[in-house]
Amino acid sequence: MTTQDTTYLDQLEAEAIHILREVAGQFEKPALLFSGGKDSITLVRLAEKAFRPGKFPFPLVHIDTGHNFPETISYRDKMIERLGEKLIVGYVQDSIDQGKVIEQTGKNASRNALQTVTLLDTIAANKFDACIGGARRDEEKARAKERIFSVRDEFGQWDPKRQRPELWNVYNGKIHKGENVRVFPISNWTELDVWNYIRREKIELPTIYFAHQRDVITRNGQLMAAADFLNIDEHDRIEHKNVRFRTVGDMTCTAAVESDAFLIDDIIEEIRSSKISERGARMDDKVSEAAMEDRKKGGYF
């Protein structure tokens, strides 16, 4: 990594730390949304730099679909033990049991969309007025419409026409009762920026980000990790392949890519040469052209 690259990462880091401290200063009950993916893991490292040796001024919140990668849950629990910070888990299964959402059926059934209700209930139950997320503007075109402080109404819904101007790194956290703000400290980062930062900081990640041998099936042209809740039947052919995951989410909608990238340097080179975006491995984004935007308007982070 060159000095110029280091300086660029320093600038991104400083901006993100400034935003995290703005959240701590402007809001009464913030939270950090933690998925177990590389972006939220990067946020945790930035929070350590922003607030250590003190405690974080917010808990970590994980919305558990019940269909998570086991490696992600294991990583989450070990990380929380190391940090000594508070973790709040919202369970999609509870939303199903309470009749608030109806579980999908069929071959392509997924709980991913259901987690929005669980997230909004978790926000309401804990009276969070700001939720920090790891979204980046290069992920998906709807993300580029977000501000760093993105106001949501009392129903948790996002209206792109209500986005506030953000000039000279001044962030407006004033909200009405019942509203909350989603905050994106790494909004100006790219996927490569995150990986370069992970390499520089020597951040440990869940093993699924690195090439490994795994049983997979091909579904809708994508490689999916073989799991019971994928509704595998006699028409599915299970294969053993060398794969890794570029993004982490619900196993029913997160596809793998064939890869021999066992090291971070290999992953960075692989991303540089890839013609497919990171979100190209997310089945839920292929429902329609506006799939992400529709979910965000409904309360998705």
N, C-alpha and C positions, 0 to 999 in steps of 0.2 A: 504494500500500500504506500502510495506516494505522500509527500508532505501536503500536497494540494488536496488529496482525498481525505487526509486526517483533518485538515482545517475545515473542510466541508462538513464532515461528520460532527466536528465540534460545534459548528454553527447550528446544525439540526438539533443536536443534543441540548444546547443552551436554550433554543426556542422552546423545545418540549418541556424542559425543566421550568422555564418561566411560566408556561401555560399551567402546569401542575400546581405551581405555587399560587397562581391566580385563582384556581379552583378552590384551593384551601382557604384563601383569603376572602373570596366572594360568597361562598355557599356554606350553609349550616350543616347539611347532611349529604355530602358527596359519597360516591362509591366508584370503585374501579371494576368494570366488567371484564371478567377473566374467562377466556375460552380454553386456555391451555395451548393456544397456538402461538406462533413465533412473535406476532405483533403484540399480543397482550403480555407475553413474557418480556418483550422489550420494554413495554410500559412499566412493568414491575422493576426492571433494572433502573429505569429513569426515575421512578419514585424513590428508590433507594438513594440515588444521588441527590434528589431534591430534598429529602427529609431526614436521612440518617445523620446523627446517631439516634434521633427520635423515632417514635412510632409513626406509621402512616396516619394521616388525618382522615382516613377512610378505610372501610373494609373492602375486601375483594368479594365479588359476587359472581357465581358461576351458575348458569342455567343448564341443568343436566337433563338431556332428552331421554336418558336411559339407554341410548344407542350410541354412546361415545366410544371412541377407541380406548381399550383398556390401558394402553401405554400413556394416554393423555391423563386419565384419572390418577394413575400411579404417580406420574410426574407432578400433578397438582398437589396431591397429598404430601409428597416429600418436600415440595417447595414451601408449602404453608408451614410445615414443621421446622424447616430451616429459618424461615423469616420470623416466625412467631407472631404473625399478623392474623386478624380475624377473617374467617371465610364464611360467607353466607351462601347456601346452595338452594336454588329454587328447582323443584322437580316437576317436569312435564307430566310425569305419572300422576302427581297430585291433582293437576288440572284436569286430567282425564277422569280420575276417580270422582272428582267433584262435579263432573258433567259440564265443565266450562268449555271444553273442546271435545271434538269427536275424532277418534283416531282413524286415520285413513286405512282403507283396505285395498287389496289388489297387489299385483306384482311389484309396482313401483311405489308402494306406500312408504311414507316418511313422516317422522315427527318434527322435522326441521321447522316447518311453518307454524307448528303448534306452540313453539317456545315463546313466541311474541306475547301470548296471553300470560304465560308463566312469568315472563320478564315484567310486564306491566303490573301484575299482582304483587310481585316481589318489591317493585319500586313503591307501590302504594302502601304495602304493609310496613315498610321500613321508613316511609316518608322521605325518600331520597329526593333531593332537589337538583342534583347533577349526577350524571353517570358518565364516567370516562371510558372511552372505547378506543380500540386500536385500528379504526378504519383509516385507509389511505386513499388519496384521490386517484391513484393509478389503478386501483382494484377494479372499478366498474364505473361506467359513465354516470350513474345516479349519484355516486359518491362525490363526484366533482361539483355537484350543486350545493353541497354542504358548506357551511361556515365551520370554523373551529369551535365556536360556541353555537350550537344548533338548538334552537328553542322548539320544544314540543308542547302541545296544548294539554288541557286537563285530561284528555283521553289518551295521551301519549302519542298523538298523531303529528306527523311532520308535514308542513306546508312549505314548499320551496319558495313561494312568494312572500313568506314572512321572514326570510333570512335577513339578518341585520348586517349592515356594512361593518367591516373590520379594517380599520386604518391604523397604521403606525403601531401595530401590535397592541392595540387597545381593545379589550374584550368586555362586552356588556353582558353581565350576568343577571341583570334585573329581570325578574319574572313576576307574574301574578300568582296568587294562591292557586295551588293545584297544578301549575305548569312545572315542567322540569327542563333541564338543558342536557343535551348530549355533547360531550366535549371530546375533541379528537386531537390530542397533542402531536401525533405523528402524521397529521393530515398532509404535510408537505414532503413526506418521505416516499420513496419508491420501494418496491420489493427488493431491488438490489441494495438500496441504502440500508434496509433492515438487516440483510445478510452481511453486508460489510461491517455494520455496527456489532452484530453478534460475533463475527470473527474477531474484531478488535477487542471487544470486552470479554471474549472467551466465555460466552454464555452457554450453559448446558441447555439442550433441547430434548423434547421427546424423541425417542429413537425412530419413530415413523417418518421423520423428515429426511432420514438417510436411507440409502439403498439397502434393502434387506429382502430375504426370500419370504414370499407370502402366497397363500392360496387366494386366488382371485377368480371372478367370473366376468365375462364381458356382457355388459348391459347397456343398451342404447349407445353402443359404440365406445363405451368407457369401461375401464378396468375397475371393478369394485371389490373391496376386501370381502371374502366369503364370510358371512355371518348368518346365524339362524333367522334374524329378523329381516333379512333381505328377501324372504319368501322364495328361497331356492327350490326349484322343482326339477323334474326329470329332464326338462329341456335345457337346463343350465349345465354347462361343462366347466368343472372346476379345474383350473390350471395352476401350476406352481411357477411363479415368475419372480424375477428380480425387479422390485418396484420401490418407489418412495412416494410421499405425499407432499405436494407443494403448499397445501392449505389443510387446516384441521377443522372438522366440523362433525355433524352427525354422520355415522358410517353409511347410512342409507342414501346419502346424496353427495358424498365426497369421494371422488375418483382418484386412483393412483396413476402414476406415469411410470413406464418402464425406464429404468435408470441404473447406471453403474456408479453413481456419485456417492461415494462412501464418506468423503471428507467435505468440509465447508468450501474449500477452494474449488473442488470439483462441482459443487452445487452452484457456485457463483458463475463459473464458466458455462454450465449447462443453461442457467437462466439467461445469460447474455446471448446465447445462440438460439434460444427458443423463440418460435413464432406464435406460440399459444400463450395467452395471458394466464395469470395465476387462477383467476376465477373461471377459466375454461375447464377446470377440473371440478366445478360445482354443478351438479345436476339441477339444483333448484333455480339456478340463474338461466336455465334454458327453457323454462316454461313459456316465457314470452319475452319480447324485446324490453318490456318495462317491468320485468319480474322483481328486480331489486327495488325499484322506485315504489312499486305497489306495496311491497312489504314494509318499506320505510314509512310510507304514509299510514300504515296500519299500526305502527309502533315498534317495528324492528329497529335494532340499534343502528 
